């Protein structure tokens, strides 16, 4: 019986795949035998590796549509195909929506929505020409479906990415499957910037029903599923990887009152 998680011979592009969540995703695809390409504006200090094989780094500013087009061209010239695109690159610094500049907001939306859209289009052209098509996975956030104070433009962009996912899944079927992963709070090297010291991280983890933050590998495993034959009839879906989300605040408020 063929192993559905055997990605040998498959070519996977993970944007922002050299650090944080992207590195976890890259690592899991490498572990399963894929040829993995990662991109970013600067190369990571070390490349994701598994079994003596390393990811290939290609420099690219995804906000520049010409650079992202060249990225896809380079991958096809080197490997002859592209089977999986994981749109992971993104993020936002904290900013007060009342005082954020229009330029700042436009930059955040360009990085988190327009850049993935452009790359989806460019990857789709390649995948539509392949006999077995391809799979696109957009990494979204719980900020898309709940209030995102401090990162309003980011939350709005991720909400747009969710809708984009469902639209592209309809337009590009049956050759290309397009799905989203809505990620919750994740323990990365930058977690302390958002959640504080170890005590702060513990308090945040206590608000999650599964009592811990996600790891990058948790997101990577979900991407493996969505890219595999096990998900052959899954398209236009949004898989929430958030440990059951957040306990409703009114429950604790009611208990403290009683």
C-alpha positions as CSV (number, residue, x, y, z in Angstrom):
1,X,0.0,0.0,0.0
2,X,1.4,3.4,-1.0
3,X,2.2,5.8,1.9
4,X,0.0,8.9,1.4
5,X,2.6,10.9,3.3
6,X,5.5,9.9,1.0
7,X,6.3,13.2,-0.8
8,X,9.4,11.9,-2.7
9,X,9.4,13.4,-6.2
10,X,7.1,16.3,-5.1
11,X,8.2,19.9,-5.2
12,X,7.0,22.2,-2.4
13,X,7.4,26.0,-2.0
14,X,7.0,27.4,1.5
15,X,7.1,31.2,1.6
16,X,8.9,32.5,4.7
17,X,10.0,28.9,5.2
18,X,13.2,29.6,7.0
19,X,11.9,30.6,10.5
20,X,9.0,30.3,12.8
21,X,5.9,28.5,11.5
22,X,7.3,28.4,8.0
23,X,10.3,26.5,9.2
24,X,8.1,23.9,10.9
25,X,6.2,23.4,7.7
26,X,9.3,23.1,5.6
27,X,10.8,20.6,8.1
28,X,7.8,18.3,7.9
29,X,7.7,18.3,4.1
30,X,11.5,17.5,4.1
31,X,11.0,14.7,6.6
32,X,8.5,13.2,4.2
33,X,10.9,13.3,1.3
34,X,9.8,16.4,-0.7
35,X,12.1,18.8,-2.5
36,X,11.4,22.0,-0.5
37,X,12.1,25.5,-1.7
38,X,11.9,28.4,0.8
39,X,12.0,32.1,0.1
40,X,12.4,35.4,1.9
41,X,14.2,38.6,1.6
42,X,17.2,37.3,3.5
43,X,18.6,33.7,3.8
44,X,18.2,32.1,7.2
45,X,21.4,31.4,9.2
46,X,20.7,27.7,8.8
47,X,18.5,25.9,6.3
48,X,15.8,23.4,7.2
49,X,17.3,19.9,6.7
50,X,16.4,16.3,7.1
51,X,18.2,13.1,6.3
52,X,21.2,14.9,4.8
53,X,18.9,16.9,2.5
54,X,18.4,20.7,2.8
55,X,15.8,23.1,1.6
56,X,16.7,25.3,-1.3
57,X,16.6,29.1,-0.5
58,X,15.7,31.6,-3.2
59,X,15.8,35.3,-2.4
60,X,12.5,37.0,-3.1
61,X,10.5,40.0,-1.9
62,X,7.0,38.6,-2.4
63,X,5.5,42.1,-2.4
64,X,7.1,42.6,-5.8
65,X,5.0,40.7,-8.3
66,X,7.9,40.5,-10.8
67,X,10.1,38.9,-8.2
68,X,7.4,36.4,-7.2
69,X,7.0,35.5,-10.9
70,X,10.7,35.0,-11.2
71,X,10.6,32.8,-8.2
72,X,8.1,30.4,-9.8
73,X,10.1,30.4,-13.0
74,X,13.3,29.5,-11.2
75,X,11.6,26.6,-9.4
76,X,10.2,25.2,-12.7
77,X,13.5,25.6,-14.5
78,X,15.3,23.7,-11.7
79,X,12.8,21.0,-10.9
80,X,10.4,20.9,-13.9
81,X,7.3,21.2,-11.7
82,X,5.6,22.7,-8.7
83,X,3.2,20.4,-6.7
84,X,2.5,22.4,-3.5
85,X,2.5,26.1,-2.6
86,X,2.2,27.0,1.0
87,X,1.6,30.8,1.4
88,X,3.0,31.2,4.9
89,X,4.9,34.5,4.8
90,X,3.1,37.4,6.5
91,X,2.6,39.2,9.8
92,X,2.3,42.6,11.3
93,X,3.7,44.8,14.0
94,X,1.3,46.2,16.6
95,X,-0.3,49.4,15.6
96,X,-3.2,51.6,16.8
97,X,-5.8,51.6,14.0
98,X,-6.8,55.2,14.9
99,X,-3.3,56.5,14.1
100,X,-1.8,54.0,11.7
101,X,-0.8,55.7,8.5
102,X,-2.4,54.7,5.1
103,X,1.0,53.7,3.9
104,X,1.4,51.3,6.8
105,X,-2.0,49.7,6.3
106,X,-1.5,49.3,2.6
107,X,1.9,47.6,3.2
108,X,0.3,45.1,5.7
109,X,-2.5,44.3,3.3
110,X,0.0,43.9,0.4
111,X,2.1,41.4,2.3
112,X,-0.8,39.4,3.8
113,X,-3.3,39.4,1.0
114,X,-2.1,40.8,-2.4
115,X,1.2,38.9,-2.3
116,X,-0.4,35.5,-1.7
117,X,-3.0,36.3,-4.4
118,X,-0.3,37.0,-6.9
119,X,1.7,33.9,-6.0
120,X,-1.4,31.8,-6.2
121,X,-2.0,33.0,-9.7
122,X,1.6,32.3,-10.8
123,X,1.6,28.8,-9.2
124,X,-1.8,28.0,-10.7
125,X,-0.5,28.5,-14.2
126,X,2.1,25.8,-13.6
127,X,-0.2,23.4,-11.8
128,X,-3.0,23.6,-14.4
129,X,-0.5,22.3,-17.0
130,X,0.5,19.3,-14.9
131,X,-1.3,16.0,-15.3
132,X,-1.8,15.7,-11.6
133,X,-2.4,19.4,-10.9
134,X,-1.4,20.7,-7.5
135,X,-2.3,22.0,-4.1
136,X,-2.3,25.4,-2.6
137,X,-2.4,26.0,1.1
138,X,-2.9,29.5,2.6
139,X,-1.9,30.0,6.2
140,X,-4.5,32.2,7.8
141,X,-5.1,33.2,11.4
142,X,-7.7,33.3,14.1
143,X,-7.4,37.1,13.7
144,X,-9.4,36.6,10.5
145,X,-12.5,35.4,12.4
146,X,-12.4,37.3,15.6
147,X,-11.5,40.9,16.6
148,X,-7.9,41.7,16.0
149,X,-7.2,44.8,18.2
150,X,-3.7,46.2,17.5
151,X,-3.5,44.4,14.2
152,X,-6.7,45.5,12.5
153,X,-5.3,45.7,9.0
154,X,-3.7,42.2,9.4
155,X,-6.9,40.7,10.6
156,X,-8.8,42.2,7.7
157,X,-6.2,40.9,5.2
158,X,-6.4,37.4,6.7
159,X,-10.2,37.5,6.4
160,X,-9.7,38.4,2.8
161,X,-7.3,35.5,2.4
162,X,-9.9,33.1,3.7
163,X,-12.5,34.3,1.2
164,X,-9.9,34.2,-1.6
165,X,-9.2,30.6,-0.7
166,X,-12.8,29.5,-1.2
167,X,-13.2,31.5,-4.5
168,X,-10.0,30.1,-6.0
169,X,-11.0,26.6,-5.0
170,X,-14.1,26.9,-7.1
171,X,-12.4,28.7,-10.1
172,X,-9.4,26.4,-10.3
173,X,-11.0,23.0,-9.7
174,X,-10.6,20.2,-10.6
175,X,-6.9,20.5,-11.3
176,X,-5.8,22.6,-8.3
177,X,-7.1,22.2,-4.7
178,X,-7.0,25.3,-2.6
179,X,-7.4,25.2,1.2
180,X,-6.7,27.4,4.3
181,X,-5.2,26.6,7.7
182,X,-6.5,29.0,10.4
183,X,-3.7,29.0,13.0
184,X,-4.1,29.9,16.6
185,X,-1.4,31.0,19.0
186,X,1.9,29.4,18.1
187,X,5.1,29.0,20.2
188,X,7.9,30.3,17.9
189,X,11.1,32.1,18.6
190,X,9.2,35.4,18.6
191,X,6.5,34.3,21.0
192,X,8.0,36.2,23.9
193,X,7.6,39.4,22.0
194,X,3.8,38.9,22.0
195,X,3.1,37.0,25.2
196,X,5.9,37.9,27.6
197,X,8.2,35.7,29.7
198,X,7.6,32.1,30.6
199,X,5.0,33.1,33.2
200,X,3.2,35.1,30.6
201,X,3.3,32.2,28.1
202,X,1.9,29.9,30.8
203,X,-1.0,32.3,31.4
204,X,-1.8,32.5,27.7
205,X,-1.6,28.7,27.4
206,X,-4.1,28.4,30.2
207,X,-6.7,30.2,28.2
208,X,-6.5,27.6,25.4
209,X,-8.7,24.5,26.0
210,X,-5.8,22.1,25.0
211,X,-3.6,24.0,27.6
212,X,-0.7,24.8,25.3
213,X,0.3,26.9,22.3
214,X,0.6,25.2,19.0
215,X,4.0,24.3,17.7
216,X,5.2,25.0,14.1
217,X,5.1,21.3,13.6
218,X,1.4,21.2,14.4
219,X,0.8,23.5,11.5
220,X,3.2,21.6,9.3
221,X,1.4,18.3,9.9
222,X,-1.9,19.9,8.9
223,X,-0.3,21.1,5.7
224,X,1.0,17.6,5.0
225,X,-2.5,16.3,5.2
226,X,-4.0,19.0,3.0
227,X,-1.2,18.4,0.4
228,X,-1.6,14.6,0.4
229,X,-3.8,12.2,-1.3
230,X,-5.7,11.8,1.9
231,X,-7.2,15.2,1.2
232,X,-8.0,14.4,-2.5
233,X,-11.6,15.5,-2.0
234,X,-10.9,18.5,0.3
235,X,-10.8,21.9,-1.4
236,X,-12.2,25.3,-0.3
237,X,-11.8,24.1,3.3
238,X,-10.6,26.0,6.3
239,X,-9.0,23.8,9.0
240,X,-8.7,25.5,12.4
241,X,-5.6,24.5,14.2
242,X,-6.1,26.4,17.5
243,X,-6.4,23.9,20.3
244,X,-10.2,24.4,20.4
245,X,-9.9,28.2,20.3
246,X,-10.5,30.4,23.3
247,X,-12.7,29.8,26.3
248,X,-15.6,32.3,26.2
249,X,-14.9,35.1,28.6
250,X,-18.4,35.2,30.0
251,X,-18.0,31.7,31.5
252,X,-15.1,32.8,33.7
253,X,-17.0,36.1,34.5
254,X,-20.1,34.2,35.6
255,X,-18.1,31.8,37.7
256,X,-16.2,34.6,39.5
257,X,-19.5,36.3,40.3
258,X,-21.0,33.2,41.8
